């Protein structure tokens, strides 16, 4: 499992902290996990880790839009019609606004097993 946890603004800091429970649960069940956090959530690092480890589950936290999942400081990580194939054979959960509207179906068409995400904005009440 790979999880990204940028923390460059209040929203991503909340997601960063809330995701610790996921990490703790994965470790409790002996699930191998690569936690990419803070300033390390860059395209180069994330793509390198995914390419090297070929995880079956990838959990993205960050901002996004219909065609993008972002990392630290809103650097695009996964982009529509660009690099979706890196997610081939993985189950993806993207806690990123709107990314399931266009990017999600494109990822599935290019080999992602399942794409879970949001077609609308993810907001805190």
N, C-alpha and C positions, 0 to 999 in steps of 0.2 A: 504494500500500500504506500502511496505517496500522498502527502498532504501539503498544501501551500498555505502559509499564514503570514501575509504581509501585515504591517502595522503602522502605516504612515499617516493615518488620520483617525478620527474617532470611530468611524464605521468599521474600518478594517481592524482596529485595535479590539473592538468588541468581538468580532469574528475570530481573531487570533486567540483571545482568552477563552471564548466559548468552545473552541475546538480542542482545548486541552483535555476535556472529558472524553472525546473520541480517541485521542492518543492513549490516554490512560486505559481505556477499555480494550483497545487493540493490544496493548502490551500485556494486559491481564489475561488475554486469550492467546498469547504467544503468536500474534500476527506481526510479521515483519513490517516495520514502518520506517519510511524516510520522511522526516519532518523538515520541510524547507521553510524557514521563517525569516521575518524581518527583511533586511536589505538583500538577502540571498535569493529572494523571489524575483529573479530576473529571467528573461527568456533563455539566455545562454545556459544558466545553471539548471533551470527546470527541464529544458529539452535534453540536456546532457544526462541528467538523472533518469528521466523517463526512458531515453534510448538505451541506457546502460542496464537498468533494472527490469525493464519490461513489466511494470506492475499490472496486476489484474484489476486493481481499484485505484482511482485517482480522485482526490477530493480537493477541488479548487475553492479557495476563499478569496474574494476580491471584488473590485468593481468590474463592470462589464456593460455590454450593450448587445444589440441583436446579433452582431457579428464578431464579438471579441470577449475574451476573458483576460483580465489584467492582473498584474502582479504588483510588486512594490513601486510606489510612486506612479501608479497607473501605466506601467510599461506593458504593452500588449504581449501576452504569452501565446495564446491560441487565437488564430484569426480565420475568419470565413474565407474559403477558397485559397488558403495559403498553406497551413501546416497541420490541418486536422488529422492527417494520416498518422501522426505520431501517437495518437490515441487508439490506434487500431488494436482490436482484441481486448480493450479495457472497458470496465464499467466506470463511468464518470459521473460524479456529483459536482455540479458547479453552483456554488452559492454566489452568483453574480447576476446582477439585473439583466433581464431580457435575453440572456444567452441561449435559452432553449427555443427561442422563436425562429431563428435562422441558423445559427451556428450548430445547435444540437442536431437538427435533421441532417445537416451537411456532414457532421461527424459520423453519424450512423450510416449514411450512404457510403462513407469512406472506410467503414470497418469497425467503428466503435460499437461494442456490444450493446450498451445501454447508455443513454445520456439523460440524467436527471438534472433538472434545472428550473429556471423561472422564465415564463414567457412575458411577464410583466416586471415591474420594479420590485425588488426585495426591500422592504422598509421596516423600521422599528417603530413601534407605537409607544 
